[in-house]
């Protein structure tokens, strides 16, 4: 899940200062779940913008605006009002913003209402935790499903640094050292031999941006 947070209203108004007629687009998946771009957030932002003197011509809530077929369908349903709007304000992650820009035939400015924060998993209490850095070279099979690239502030691949103290991280002594967590998990499953394997240094060529995956 991609976690996003809505920008402050004054920042949005600054981005919209040259536009009066606005169309809003939310996200029915990630941004709805983390309460940055679902129906309640669309309605609340619509009211705030109208108080600030903006005219909201319409809004839509595609399931996943980052998927071209879904956003194309929603934009087609709203083609009449889109033709008249001056800017599209998107309550979604950066992927959604760029997808809408690429699929909006009228080429108005597409402006992000949210900041994209991180990729996360959600726990049973509804809290979000960053677990994966999408580094293109997954080591979870050797680290008991715990990612040292993400959970270790230094991204160390071969055990803890010298600053680890009593199982806590040198950078943040309130947090458990990622490699201590990995050790404990491997110990539970009698797989401590894996911690002795030396990981090669990361191949940063694999992490070059932008990525693409061709589906044939």
PyMOL CGO cylinders between C-alpha atoms (Angstrom):
from pymol import cmd
from pymol.cgo import CYLINDER

trace = [
    CYLINDER, 0.00, 0.00, 0.00, 1.21, 3.50, -0.86, 0.3, 1, 1, 1, 1, 1, 1,
    CYLINDER, 1.21, 3.50, -0.86, 0.79, 5.90, 2.05, 0.3, 1, 1, 1, 1, 1, 1,
    CYLINDER, 0.79, 5.90, 2.05, -0.02, 9.54, 1.34, 0.3, 1, 1, 1, 1, 1, 1,
    CYLINDER, -0.02, 9.54, 1.34, -1.00, 12.54, 3.46, 0.3, 1, 1, 1, 1, 1, 1,
    CYLINDER, -1.00, 12.54, 3.46, -2.98, 15.55, 2.37, 0.3, 1, 1, 1, 1, 1, 1,
    CYLINDER, -2.98, 15.55, 2.37, -1.03, 18.77, 1.92, 0.3, 1, 1, 1, 1, 1, 1,
    CYLINDER, -1.03, 18.77, 1.92, -1.91, 21.80, 4.07, 0.3, 1, 1, 1, 1, 1, 1,
    CYLINDER, -1.91, 21.80, 4.07, -4.76, 23.87, 2.65, 0.3, 1, 1, 1, 1, 1, 1,
    CYLINDER, -4.76, 23.87, 2.65, -2.62, 26.99, 2.26, 0.3, 1, 1, 1, 1, 1, 1,
    CYLINDER, -2.62, 26.99, 2.26, -0.16, 25.04, 0.12, 0.3, 1, 1, 1, 1, 1, 1,
    CYLINDER, -0.16, 25.04, 0.12, -3.02, 23.75, -2.05, 0.3, 1, 1, 1, 1, 1, 1,
    CYLINDER, -3.02, 23.75, -2.05, -4.45, 27.24, -2.45, 0.3, 1, 1, 1, 1, 1, 1,
    CYLINDER, -4.45, 27.24, -2.45, -1.04, 28.50, -3.51, 0.3, 1, 1, 1, 1, 1, 1,
    CYLINDER, -1.04, 28.50, -3.51, -0.85, 25.74, -6.14, 0.3, 1, 1, 1, 1, 1, 1,
    CYLINDER, -0.85, 25.74, -6.14, -4.35, 26.69, -7.33, 0.3, 1, 1, 1, 1, 1, 1,
    CYLINDER, -4.35, 26.69, -7.33, -3.93, 30.46, -7.21, 0.3, 1, 1, 1, 1, 1, 1,
    CYLINDER, -3.93, 30.46, -7.21, -4.17, 30.83, -11.01, 0.3, 1, 1, 1, 1, 1, 1,
    CYLINDER, -4.17, 30.83, -11.01, -7.21, 28.56, -11.36, 0.3, 1, 1, 1, 1, 1, 1,
    CYLINDER, -7.21, 28.56, -11.36, -10.81, 28.95, -10.26, 0.3, 1, 1, 1, 1, 1, 1,
    CYLINDER, -10.81, 28.95, -10.26, -12.70, 26.01, -11.80, 0.3, 1, 1, 1, 1, 1, 1,
    CYLINDER, -12.70, 26.01, -11.80, -11.39, 22.78, -10.29, 0.3, 1, 1, 1, 1, 1, 1,
    CYLINDER, -11.39, 22.78, -10.29, -12.12, 19.06, -10.75, 0.3, 1, 1, 1, 1, 1, 1,
    CYLINDER, -12.12, 19.06, -10.75, -11.27, 16.70, -7.88, 0.3, 1, 1, 1, 1, 1, 1,
    CYLINDER, -11.27, 16.70, -7.88, -10.07, 13.10, -8.23, 0.3, 1, 1, 1, 1, 1, 1,
    CYLINDER, -10.07, 13.10, -8.23, -9.71, 10.74, -5.27, 0.3, 1, 1, 1, 1, 1, 1,
    CYLINDER, -9.71, 10.74, -5.27, -8.46, 7.18, -4.89, 0.3, 1, 1, 1, 1, 1, 1,
    CYLINDER, -8.46, 7.18, -4.89, -10.67, 4.27, -3.86, 0.3, 1, 1, 1, 1, 1, 1,
    CYLINDER, -10.67, 4.27, -3.86, -7.82, 2.10, -2.67, 0.3, 1, 1, 1, 1, 1, 1,
    CYLINDER, -7.82, 2.10, -2.67, -4.66, 3.28, -0.87, 0.3, 1, 1, 1, 1, 1, 1,
    CYLINDER, -4.66, 3.28, -0.87, -5.67, 6.91, -0.28, 0.3, 1, 1, 1, 1, 1, 1,
    CYLINDER, -5.67, 6.91, -0.28, -9.12, 5.83, 0.92, 0.3, 1, 1, 1, 1, 1, 1,
    CYLINDER, -9.12, 5.83, 0.92, -7.56, 3.38, 3.38, 0.3, 1, 1, 1, 1, 1, 1,
    CYLINDER, -7.56, 3.38, 3.38, -5.12, 5.90, 4.84, 0.3, 1, 1, 1, 1, 1, 1,
    CYLINDER, -5.12, 5.90, 4.84, -7.80, 8.64, 4.83, 0.3, 1, 1, 1, 1, 1, 1,
    CYLINDER, -7.80, 8.64, 4.83, -6.08, 11.03, 2.46, 0.3, 1, 1, 1, 1, 1, 1,
    CYLINDER, -6.08, 11.03, 2.46, -8.25, 10.67, -0.64, 0.3, 1, 1, 1, 1, 1, 1,
    CYLINDER, -8.25, 10.67, -0.64, -11.53, 8.83, -0.07, 0.3, 1, 1, 1, 1, 1, 1,
    CYLINDER, -11.53, 8.83, -0.07, -15.06, 10.19, -0.34, 0.3, 1, 1, 1, 1, 1, 1,
    CYLINDER, -15.06, 10.19, -0.34, -15.03, 11.98, 3.05, 0.3, 1, 1, 1, 1, 1, 1,
    CYLINDER, -15.03, 11.98, 3.05, -11.76, 13.70, 2.19, 0.3, 1, 1, 1, 1, 1, 1,
    CYLINDER, -11.76, 13.70, 2.19, -13.09, 14.74, -1.23, 0.3, 1, 1, 1, 1, 1, 1,
    CYLINDER, -13.09, 14.74, -1.23, -16.18, 16.26, 0.35, 0.3, 1, 1, 1, 1, 1, 1,
    CYLINDER, -16.18, 16.26, 0.35, -14.21, 18.04, 3.07, 0.3, 1, 1, 1, 1, 1, 1,
    CYLINDER, -14.21, 18.04, 3.07, -11.71, 19.50, 0.61, 0.3, 1, 1, 1, 1, 1, 1,
    CYLINDER, -11.71, 19.50, 0.61, -14.50, 20.55, -1.76, 0.3, 1, 1, 1, 1, 1, 1,
    CYLINDER, -14.50, 20.55, -1.76, -16.12, 22.55, 1.05, 0.3, 1, 1, 1, 1, 1, 1,
    CYLINDER, -16.12, 22.55, 1.05, -12.81, 24.15, 2.07, 0.3, 1, 1, 1, 1, 1, 1,
    CYLINDER, -12.81, 24.15, 2.07, -11.97, 25.16, -1.49, 0.3, 1, 1, 1, 1, 1, 1,
    CYLINDER, -11.97, 25.16, -1.49, -15.41, 26.62, -2.06, 0.3, 1, 1, 1, 1, 1, 1,
    CYLINDER, -15.41, 26.62, -2.06, -15.05, 28.73, 1.08, 0.3, 1, 1, 1, 1, 1, 1,
    CYLINDER, -15.05, 28.73, 1.08, -11.76, 29.94, -0.42, 0.3, 1, 1, 1, 1, 1, 1,
    CYLINDER, -11.76, 29.94, -0.42, -13.59, 31.06, -3.57, 0.3, 1, 1, 1, 1, 1, 1,
    CYLINDER, -13.59, 31.06, -3.57, -12.94, 28.09, -5.87, 0.3, 1, 1, 1, 1, 1, 1,
    CYLINDER, -12.94, 28.09, -5.87, -15.64, 26.49, -8.02, 0.3, 1, 1, 1, 1, 1, 1,
    CYLINDER, -15.64, 26.49, -8.02, -15.63, 22.70, -7.86, 0.3, 1, 1, 1, 1, 1, 1,
    CYLINDER, -15.63, 22.70, -7.86, -17.14, 21.53, -11.13, 0.3, 1, 1, 1, 1, 1, 1,
    CYLINDER, -17.14, 21.53, -11.13, -17.16, 17.87, -10.12, 0.3, 1, 1, 1, 1, 1, 1,
    CYLINDER, -17.16, 17.87, -10.12, -15.29, 14.98, -8.57, 0.3, 1, 1, 1, 1, 1, 1,
    CYLINDER, -15.29, 14.98, -8.57, -14.75, 11.28, -9.06, 0.3, 1, 1, 1, 1, 1, 1,
    CYLINDER, -14.75, 11.28, -9.06, -13.41, 8.37, -7.03, 0.3, 1, 1, 1, 1, 1, 1,
    CYLINDER, -13.41, 8.37, -7.03, -11.81, 5.70, -9.26, 0.3, 1, 1, 1, 1, 1, 1,
    CYLINDER, -11.81, 5.70, -9.26, -10.87, 2.43, -7.61, 0.3, 1, 1, 1, 1, 1, 1,
    CYLINDER, -10.87, 2.43, -7.61, -7.21, 2.95, -8.47, 0.3, 1, 1, 1, 1, 1, 1,
    CYLINDER, -7.21, 2.95, -8.47, -6.29, 6.08, -10.45, 0.3, 1, 1, 1, 1, 1, 1,
    CYLINDER, -6.29, 6.08, -10.45, -2.83, 4.64, -11.08, 0.3, 1, 1, 1, 1, 1, 1,
    CYLINDER, -2.83, 4.64, -11.08, -4.44, 2.08, -13.42, 0.3, 1, 1, 1, 1, 1, 1,
    CYLINDER, -4.44, 2.08, -13.42, -5.07, 3.59, -16.85, 0.3, 1, 1, 1, 1, 1, 1,
    CYLINDER, -5.07, 3.59, -16.85, -8.27, 1.63, -17.65, 0.3, 1, 1, 1, 1, 1, 1,
    CYLINDER, -8.27, 1.63, -17.65, -9.91, 2.76, -14.40, 0.3, 1, 1, 1, 1, 1, 1,
    CYLINDER, -9.91, 2.76, -14.40, -9.01, 6.43, -14.64, 0.3, 1, 1, 1, 1, 1, 1,
    CYLINDER, -9.01, 6.43, -14.64, -9.91, 6.57, -18.33, 0.3, 1, 1, 1, 1, 1, 1,
    CYLINDER, -9.91, 6.57, -18.33, -13.38, 5.27, -17.50, 0.3, 1, 1, 1, 1, 1, 1,
    CYLINDER, -13.38, 5.27, -17.50, -13.90, 7.82, -14.72, 0.3, 1, 1, 1, 1, 1, 1,
    CYLINDER, -13.90, 7.82, -14.72, -12.61, 10.71, -16.81, 0.3, 1, 1, 1, 1, 1, 1,
    CYLINDER, -12.61, 10.71, -16.81, -14.87, 9.69, -19.70, 0.3, 1, 1, 1, 1, 1, 1,
    CYLINDER, -14.87, 9.69, -19.70, -17.90, 9.75, -17.38, 0.3, 1, 1, 1, 1, 1, 1,
    CYLINDER, -17.90, 9.75, -17.38, -17.04, 13.34, -16.46, 0.3, 1, 1, 1, 1, 1, 1,
    CYLINDER, -17.04, 13.34, -16.46, -15.95, 14.57, -19.87, 0.3, 1, 1, 1, 1, 1, 1,
    CYLINDER, -15.95, 14.57, -19.87, -18.39, 17.50, -19.99, 0.3, 1, 1, 1, 1, 1, 1,
    CYLINDER, -18.39, 17.50, -19.99, -17.22, 19.13, -16.78, 0.3, 1, 1, 1, 1, 1, 1,
    CYLINDER, -17.22, 19.13, -16.78, -13.58, 18.24, -17.44, 0.3, 1, 1, 1, 1, 1, 1,
    CYLINDER, -13.58, 18.24, -17.44, -13.77, 20.17, -20.68, 0.3, 1, 1, 1, 1, 1, 1,
    CYLINDER, -13.77, 20.17, -20.68, -14.63, 23.31, -18.71, 0.3, 1, 1, 1, 1, 1, 1,
    CYLINDER, -14.63, 23.31, -18.71, -12.28, 22.94, -15.72, 0.3, 1, 1, 1, 1, 1, 1,
    CYLINDER, -12.28, 22.94, -15.72, -9.00, 24.81, -15.40, 0.3, 1, 1, 1, 1, 1, 1,
    CYLINDER, -9.00, 24.81, -15.40, -7.11, 22.33, -13.21, 0.3, 1, 1, 1, 1, 1, 1,
    CYLINDER, -7.11, 22.33, -13.21, -7.43, 18.80, -11.85, 0.3, 1, 1, 1, 1, 1, 1,
    CYLINDER, -7.43, 18.80, -11.85, -6.60, 18.33, -8.16, 0.3, 1, 1, 1, 1, 1, 1,
    CYLINDER, -6.60, 18.33, -8.16, -5.70, 14.75, -7.24, 0.3, 1, 1, 1, 1, 1, 1,
    CYLINDER, -5.70, 14.75, -7.24, -6.07, 13.24, -3.76, 0.3, 1, 1, 1, 1, 1, 1,
    CYLINDER, -6.07, 13.24, -3.76, -3.84, 10.24, -4.40, 0.3, 1, 1, 1, 1, 1, 1,
    CYLINDER, -3.84, 10.24, -4.40, -0.19, 9.27, -4.42, 0.3, 1, 1, 1, 1, 1, 1,
    CYLINDER, -0.19, 9.27, -4.42, 2.26, 10.50, -7.02, 0.3, 1, 1, 1, 1, 1, 1,
    CYLINDER, 2.26, 10.50, -7.02, 1.51, 7.47, -9.17, 0.3, 1, 1, 1, 1, 1, 1,
    CYLINDER, 1.51, 7.47, -9.17, -2.14, 8.47, -9.39, 0.3, 1, 1, 1, 1, 1, 1,
    CYLINDER, -2.14, 8.47, -9.39, -1.24, 12.07, -10.23, 0.3, 1, 1, 1, 1, 1, 1,
    CYLINDER, -1.24, 12.07, -10.23, 1.01, 11.03, -13.10, 0.3, 1, 1, 1, 1, 1, 1,
    CYLINDER, 1.01, 11.03, -13.10, -1.47, 8.46, -14.40, 0.3, 1, 1, 1, 1, 1, 1,
    CYLINDER, -1.47, 8.46, -14.40, -4.20, 11.10, -14.55, 0.3, 1, 1, 1, 1, 1, 1,
    CYLINDER, -4.20, 11.10, -14.55, -1.86, 13.51, -16.33, 0.3, 1, 1, 1, 1, 1, 1,
    CYLINDER, -1.86, 13.51, -16.33, -1.09, 10.90, -18.96, 0.3, 1, 1, 1, 1, 1, 1,
    CYLINDER, -1.09, 10.90, -18.96, -4.74, 9.97, -19.51, 0.3, 1, 1, 1, 1, 1, 1,
    CYLINDER, -4.74, 9.97, -19.51, -6.44, 13.38, -19.39, 0.3, 1, 1, 1, 1, 1, 1,
    CYLINDER, -6.44, 13.38, -19.39, -7.16, 14.33, -22.99, 0.3, 1, 1, 1, 1, 1, 1,
    CYLINDER, -7.16, 14.33, -22.99, -7.71, 18.02, -22.20, 0.3, 1, 1, 1, 1, 1, 1,
    CYLINDER, -7.71, 18.02, -22.20, -4.20, 18.56, -20.81, 0.3, 1, 1, 1, 1, 1, 1,
    CYLINDER, -4.20, 18.56, -20.81, -5.14, 20.84, -17.93, 0.3, 1, 1, 1, 1, 1, 1,
    CYLINDER, -5.14, 20.84, -17.93, -2.61, 21.14, -15.10, 0.3, 1, 1, 1, 1, 1, 1,
    CYLINDER, -2.61, 21.14, -15.10, -2.83, 18.10, -12.81, 0.3, 1, 1, 1, 1, 1, 1,
    CYLINDER, -2.83, 18.10, -12.81, -1.94, 19.12, -9.26, 0.3, 1, 1, 1, 1, 1, 1,
    CYLINDER, -1.94, 19.12, -9.26, -1.20, 16.81, -6.30, 0.3, 1, 1, 1, 1, 1, 1,
    CYLINDER, -1.20, 16.81, -6.30, -3.27, 17.38, -3.18, 0.3, 1, 1, 1, 1, 1, 1,
    CYLINDER, -3.27, 17.38, -3.18, -1.21, 14.80, -1.26, 0.3, 1, 1, 1, 1, 1, 1,
    CYLINDER, -1.21, 14.80, -1.26, 2.37, 14.09, -0.33, 0.3, 1, 1, 1, 1, 1, 1,
    CYLINDER, 2.37, 14.09, -0.33, 3.45, 10.50, -1.04, 0.3, 1, 1, 1, 1, 1, 1,
    CYLINDER, 3.45, 10.50, -1.04, 5.13, 9.16, 2.09, 0.3, 1, 1, 1, 1, 1, 1,
    CYLINDER, 5.13, 9.16, 2.09, 6.03, 5.44, 1.86, 0.3, 1, 1, 1, 1, 1, 1,
    CYLINDER, 6.03, 5.44, 1.86, 4.96, 1.92, 0.97, 0.3, 1, 1, 1, 1, 1, 1,
    CYLINDER, 4.96, 1.92, 0.97, 3.51, 0.10, 3.95, 0.3, 1, 1, 1, 1, 1, 1,
    CYLINDER, 3.51, 0.10, 3.95, 1.65, -2.80, 5.46, 0.3, 1, 1, 1, 1, 1, 1,
    CYLINDER, 1.65, -2.80, 5.46, -1.28, -2.25, 7.81, 0.3, 1, 1, 1, 1, 1, 1,
    CYLINDER, -1.28, -2.25, 7.81, -1.46, -3.95, 11.19, 0.3, 1, 1, 1, 1, 1, 1,
    CYLINDER, -1.46, -3.95, 11.19, -4.57, -5.29, 12.94, 0.3, 1, 1, 1, 1, 1, 1,
    CYLINDER, -4.57, -5.29, 12.94, -5.13, -1.94, 14.67, 0.3, 1, 1, 1, 1, 1, 1,
    CYLINDER, -5.13, -1.94, 14.67, -5.14, -0.03, 11.36, 0.3, 1, 1, 1, 1, 1, 1,
    CYLINDER, -5.14, -0.03, 11.36, -1.67, 1.49, 11.76, 0.3, 1, 1, 1, 1, 1, 1,
    CYLINDER, -1.67, 1.49, 11.76, 0.72, 1.71, 8.79, 0.3, 1, 1, 1, 1, 1, 1,
    CYLINDER, 0.72, 1.71, 8.79, 4.32, 0.52, 8.93, 0.3, 1, 1, 1, 1, 1, 1,
    CYLINDER, 4.32, 0.52, 8.93, 6.98, 0.95, 6.27, 0.3, 1, 1, 1, 1, 1, 1,
    CYLINDER, 6.98, 0.95, 6.27, 8.40, -2.50, 5.56, 0.3, 1, 1, 1, 1, 1, 1,
    CYLINDER, 8.40, -2.50, 5.56, 9.77, -2.46, 2.00, 0.3, 1, 1, 1, 1, 1, 1,
    CYLINDER, 9.77, -2.46, 2.00, 12.03, -0.01, 0.16, 0.3, 1, 1, 1, 1, 1, 1,
    CYLINDER, 12.03, -0.01, 0.16, 11.28, -1.58, -3.24, 0.3, 1, 1, 1, 1, 1, 1,
    CYLINDER, 11.28, -1.58, -3.24, 15.04, -1.89, -3.78, 0.3, 1, 1, 1, 1, 1, 1,
    CYLINDER, 15.04, -1.89, -3.78, 14.78, -4.36, -6.71, 0.3, 1, 1, 1, 1, 1, 1,
    CYLINDER, 14.78, -4.36, -6.71, 16.96, -6.95, -4.95, 0.3, 1, 1, 1, 1, 1, 1,
    CYLINDER, 16.96, -6.95, -4.95, 14.93, -8.73, -2.27, 0.3, 1, 1, 1, 1, 1, 1,
    CYLINDER, 14.93, -8.73, -2.27, 16.83, -10.50, 0.54, 0.3, 1, 1, 1, 1, 1, 1,
    CYLINDER, 16.83, -10.50, 0.54, 13.83, -11.57, 2.65, 0.3, 1, 1, 1, 1, 1, 1,
    CYLINDER, 13.83, -11.57, 2.65, 14.44, -15.27, 2.00, 0.3, 1, 1, 1, 1, 1, 1,
    CYLINDER, 14.44, -15.27, 2.00, 17.72, -14.98, 3.91, 0.3, 1, 1, 1, 1, 1, 1,
    CYLINDER, 17.72, -14.98, 3.91, 16.60, -12.55, 6.61, 0.3, 1, 1, 1, 1, 1, 1,
    CYLINDER, 16.60, -12.55, 6.61, 13.51, -14.30, 8.00, 0.3, 1, 1, 1, 1, 1, 1,
    CYLINDER, 13.51, -14.30, 8.00, 11.13, -12.01, 6.16, 0.3, 1, 1, 1, 1, 1, 1,
    CYLINDER, 11.13, -12.01, 6.16, 12.54, -8.88, 7.86, 0.3, 1, 1, 1, 1, 1, 1,
    CYLINDER, 12.54, -8.88, 7.86, 13.99, -6.26, 5.51, 0.3, 1, 1, 1, 1, 1, 1,
    CYLINDER, 13.99, -6.26, 5.51, 17.31, -4.80, 6.72, 0.3, 1, 1, 1, 1, 1, 1,
    CYLINDER, 17.31, -4.80, 6.72, 17.38, -2.34, 3.81, 0.3, 1, 1, 1, 1, 1, 1,
    CYLINDER, 17.38, -2.34, 3.81, 14.24, -0.68, 5.21, 0.3, 1, 1, 1, 1, 1, 1,
    CYLINDER, 14.24, -0.68, 5.21, 14.34, -1.32, 8.95, 0.3, 1, 1, 1, 1, 1, 1,
    CYLINDER, 14.34, -1.32, 8.95, 18.02, -0.57, 9.44, 0.3, 1, 1, 1, 1, 1, 1,
    CYLINDER, 18.02, -0.57, 9.44, 18.63, 3.20, 9.01, 0.3, 1, 1, 1, 1, 1, 1,
    CYLINDER, 18.63, 3.20, 9.01, 22.00, 2.35, 7.48, 0.3, 1, 1, 1, 1, 1, 1,
    CYLINDER, 22.00, 2.35, 7.48, 20.60, -0.36, 5.20, 0.3, 1, 1, 1, 1, 1, 1,
    CYLINDER, 20.60, -0.36, 5.20, 23.23, -2.85, 6.38, 0.3, 1, 1, 1, 1, 1, 1,
    CYLINDER, 23.23, -2.85, 6.38, 23.16, -6.24, 4.67, 0.3, 1, 1, 1, 1, 1, 1,
    CYLINDER, 23.16, -6.24, 4.67, 25.59, -8.24, 6.82, 0.3, 1, 1, 1, 1, 1, 1,
    CYLINDER, 25.59, -8.24, 6.82, 24.71, -7.80, 10.46, 0.3, 1, 1, 1, 1, 1, 1,
    CYLINDER, 24.71, -7.80, 10.46, 24.49, -4.94, 12.93, 0.3, 1, 1, 1, 1, 1, 1,
    CYLINDER, 24.49, -4.94, 12.93, 26.81, -1.97, 13.11, 0.3, 1, 1, 1, 1, 1, 1,
    CYLINDER, 26.81, -1.97, 13.11, 29.16, -1.33, 16.01, 0.3, 1, 1, 1, 1, 1, 1,
    CYLINDER, 29.16, -1.33, 16.01, 26.73, 1.16, 17.50, 0.3, 1, 1, 1, 1, 1, 1,
    CYLINDER, 26.73, 1.16, 17.50, 24.05, -1.40, 18.35, 0.3, 1, 1, 1, 1, 1, 1,
    CYLINDER, 24.05, -1.40, 18.35, 23.55, -1.39, 22.11, 0.3, 1, 1, 1, 1, 1, 1,
    CYLINDER, 23.55, -1.39, 22.11, 21.60, -3.99, 24.07, 0.3, 1, 1, 1, 1, 1, 1,
    CYLINDER, 21.60, -3.99, 24.07, 19.59, -4.88, 21.01, 0.3, 1, 1, 1, 1, 1, 1,
    CYLINDER, 19.59, -4.88, 21.01, 18.66, -1.27, 20.23, 0.3, 1, 1, 1, 1, 1, 1,
    CYLINDER, 18.66, -1.27, 20.23, 19.50, 0.83, 17.17, 0.3, 1, 1, 1, 1, 1, 1,
    CYLINDER, 19.50, 0.83, 17.17, 22.32, 3.36, 17.36, 0.3, 1, 1, 1, 1, 1, 1,
    CYLINDER, 22.32, 3.36, 17.36, 20.33, 5.89, 15.33, 0.3, 1, 1, 1, 1, 1, 1,
    CYLINDER, 20.33, 5.89, 15.33, 17.14, 5.53, 17.39, 0.3, 1, 1, 1, 1, 1, 1,
    CYLINDER, 17.14, 5.53, 17.39, 17.60, 3.81, 20.75, 0.3, 1, 1, 1, 1, 1, 1,
    CYLINDER, 17.60, 3.81, 20.75, 13.82, 3.41, 21.10, 0.3, 1, 1, 1, 1, 1, 1,
    CYLINDER, 13.82, 3.41, 21.10, 13.83, 0.95, 18.19, 0.3, 1, 1, 1, 1, 1, 1,
    CYLINDER, 13.83, 0.95, 18.19, 15.05, -2.63, 18.06, 0.3, 1, 1, 1, 1, 1, 1,
    CYLINDER, 15.05, -2.63, 18.06, 18.06, -3.23, 15.86, 0.3, 1, 1, 1, 1, 1, 1,
    CYLINDER, 18.06, -3.23, 15.86, 16.85, -4.82, 12.62, 0.3, 1, 1, 1, 1, 1, 1,
    CYLINDER, 16.85, -4.82, 12.62, 19.61, -7.41, 12.72, 0.3, 1, 1, 1, 1, 1, 1,
    CYLINDER, 19.61, -7.41, 12.72, 18.77, -8.42, 16.27, 0.3, 1, 1, 1, 1, 1, 1,
    CYLINDER, 18.77, -8.42, 16.27, 15.20, -9.01, 15.11, 0.3, 1, 1, 1, 1, 1, 1,
    CYLINDER, 15.20, -9.01, 15.11, 16.49, -11.04, 12.17, 0.3, 1, 1, 1, 1, 1, 1,
    CYLINDER, 16.49, -11.04, 12.17, 18.73, -13.10, 14.45, 0.3, 1, 1, 1, 1, 1, 1,
    CYLINDER, 18.73, -13.10, 14.45, 15.85, -13.90, 16.81, 0.3, 1, 1, 1, 1, 1, 1,
    CYLINDER, 15.85, -13.90, 16.81, 13.57, -14.95, 13.95, 0.3, 1, 1, 1, 1, 1, 1,
    CYLINDER, 13.57, -14.95, 13.95, 16.22, -17.17, 12.39, 0.3, 1, 1, 1, 1, 1, 1,
    CYLINDER, 16.22, -17.17, 12.39, 16.93, -18.69, 15.81, 0.3, 1, 1, 1, 1, 1, 1,
    CYLINDER, 16.93, -18.69, 15.81, 13.24, -19.57, 16.26, 0.3, 1, 1, 1, 1, 1, 1,
    CYLINDER, 13.24, -19.57, 16.26, 13.21, -21.54, 13.03, 0.3, 1, 1, 1, 1, 1, 1,
    CYLINDER, 13.21, -21.54, 13.03, 16.66, -23.13, 13.51, 0.3, 1, 1, 1, 1, 1, 1,
    CYLINDER, 16.66, -23.13, 13.51, 18.00, -21.26, 10.49, 0.3, 1, 1, 1, 1, 1, 1,
    CYLINDER, 18.00, -21.26, 10.49, 20.87, -19.35, 12.09, 0.3, 1, 1, 1, 1, 1, 1,
    CYLINDER, 20.87, -19.35, 12.09, 23.18, -20.69, 9.40, 0.3, 1, 1, 1, 1, 1, 1,
    CYLINDER, 23.18, -20.69, 9.40, 21.61, -18.11, 7.08, 0.3, 1, 1, 1, 1, 1, 1,
    CYLINDER, 21.61, -18.11, 7.08, 22.94, -15.22, 9.14, 0.3, 1, 1, 1, 1, 1, 1,
    CYLINDER, 22.94, -15.22, 9.14, 26.46, -16.46, 8.42, 0.3, 1, 1, 1, 1, 1, 1,
    CYLINDER, 26.46, -16.46, 8.42, 25.97, -16.09, 4.68, 0.3, 1, 1, 1, 1, 1, 1,
    CYLINDER, 25.97, -16.09, 4.68, 27.69, -13.02, 3.34, 0.3, 1, 1, 1, 1, 1, 1,
    CYLINDER, 27.69, -13.02, 3.34, 25.43, -10.86, 1.19, 0.3, 1, 1, 1, 1, 1, 1,
    CYLINDER, 25.43, -10.86, 1.19, 27.07, -9.35, -1.84, 0.3, 1, 1, 1, 1, 1, 1,
    CYLINDER, 27.07, -9.35, -1.84, 26.96, -5.59, -1.98, 0.3, 1, 1, 1, 1, 1, 1,
    CYLINDER, 26.96, -5.59, -1.98, 23.79, -4.31, -3.60, 0.3, 1, 1, 1, 1, 1, 1,
    CYLINDER, 23.79, -4.31, -3.60, 23.74, -3.96, -7.36, 0.3, 1, 1, 1, 1, 1, 1,
    CYLINDER, 23.74, -3.96, -7.36, 22.54, -0.39, -7.63, 0.3, 1, 1, 1, 1, 1, 1,
    CYLINDER, 22.54, -0.39, -7.63, 22.14, -0.80, -11.38, 0.3, 1, 1, 1, 1, 1, 1,
    CYLINDER, 22.14, -0.80, -11.38, 18.97, -2.71, -10.53, 0.3, 1, 1, 1, 1, 1, 1,
    CYLINDER, 18.97, -2.71, -10.53, 17.62, 0.29, -8.67, 0.3, 1, 1, 1, 1, 1, 1,
    CYLINDER, 17.62, 0.29, -8.67, 18.11, 2.79, -11.48, 0.3, 1, 1, 1, 1, 1, 1,
    CYLINDER, 18.11, 2.79, -11.48, 15.00, 4.84, -12.12, 0.3, 1, 1, 1, 1, 1, 1,
    CYLINDER, 15.00, 4.84, -12.12, 12.64, 4.90, -13.83, 0.3, 1, 1, 1, 1, 1, 1,
    CYLINDER, 12.64, 4.90, -13.83, 11.78, 1.19, -13.93, 0.3, 1, 1, 1, 1, 1, 1,
    CYLINDER, 11.78, 1.19, -13.93, 9.43, -0.39, -16.42, 0.3, 1, 1, 1, 1, 1, 1,
    CYLINDER, 9.43, -0.39, -16.42, 8.00, -3.86, -16.82, 0.3, 1, 1, 1, 1, 1, 1,
    CYLINDER, 8.00, -3.86, -16.82, 6.89, -4.85, -20.30, 0.3, 1, 1, 1, 1, 1, 1,
    CYLINDER, 6.89, -4.85, -20.30, 3.89, -7.22, -20.23, 0.3, 1, 1, 1, 1, 1, 1,
    CYLINDER, 3.89, -7.22, -20.23, 3.80, -9.46, -23.32, 0.3, 1, 1, 1, 1, 1, 1,
]
cmd.load_cgo(trace, "trace")
